Amino acid sequence: MRNNKLNYVIVGSFVLAMVFGLIFSIAMLTGRAGATDSYYAMYKNVTGVKFGAQVLYEGYPIGQVEEVTPVSNGAAMTFRVDFTVKKDWVIPKDSIAKIAAPGLLSAITLSIKAGKSEEPLNSGSEVIGQEAANVFNVVSSVADKVNSLAEQDIRPLLMNINPLLKSFTNSSDNFGQLLEGVGARVPKIAGDIEVITSGMSGLLTEEKLVQIDGLISNVDLAAANFTDLSVNLDGLIKDLNSVLKGNKNNLDESIVDVRYVTDTLARHIDALTQNMESTSRNMYEFSRQIRQNPGLLMGGTPPRDEAQNK
């Protein structure tokens, strides 16, 4: 009988020791063992922050998040995050508490970056808060900016280019016609100059003819040079016309291609930006589920068959 009582006492003592050990281990893991100091920080976005989230000081665990409380500021909304740290842990006054995730599959933590101030924060004081950078929000913002750029800048620019190309084509045709007309009239102008000079020689006296003989020679030389210039100008006009006629089809095709590309881009830009935004949302949901339950990568459940459900 005594042996049975002794066995009961030993077993009961062992069970109590294990229970106390379990409680002590849980307290140590949650960081609530011993005295603590309380602080708080204000954030506009607290995605992933909840009770029990670790508080790190330069990567070293010193406490945990106790409570997240919404605070209404008129039309805006902020969130107060209360957290506790180890008793007498020194936090400089200009320290920053940033919401961060060390890795893609890591849990959200409150990471305190030590400041350079020699004055420490008192218990119950506010620590400067900083929201986490969200890659998916950045991608969505870039997609919105691309859509705005296409609607407000690219499309009006392309609409202005089309009339400009048309006017350039018309101007090139008019310029070619102008050059052809000038080239055709140059020989006639040279002939009229010769007629005028011969008439003037009949009207002038011999004395004046001697005085202006050199001038007439210079005029004749200028007329000859002008005739050569007209010949060269005729050749230039022909070459320019051949270039314009040879590339007119290419210019028309280029204008048609540019117009088709701009119309296609204008029609599909909304779908492109919508697909980019949908992809960013899917990636955000995927990372959120993996962060909450990393085991989904090793053994996820298959999708439900809609035919069987019906």
Buried (B, 14 or more C-beta within 10 A) or exposed (E): EEEEEEEEEEEEEEEEEEEEEEEEEEEEEEBBEEEBBEBBBBBEBBBBBEEEBBBBBEEEEBBBBBEBEEEEEEEEEBBBBBBBBBEEBEBBBBBBBBBBBEEEEEBBBBBBBEBEEEEBBEBEEEBBBBEBEBEBEEBBEBBEEBBEEBBEEBBEEBEEBEEEBEEEBEEBEEEBEEBBEBBEEBBEEBEEBEEEBEEEEEEBEEEEEEEBEEEBEEBEEEBEEBBEEBEEBBEEBEEBBEEBEEEEEEBEEEBEEBBEEBEEBBEEBEEBBEEBBEBBEEEBEEBEEBBEEEEEEEEEEEEEEEEEEE
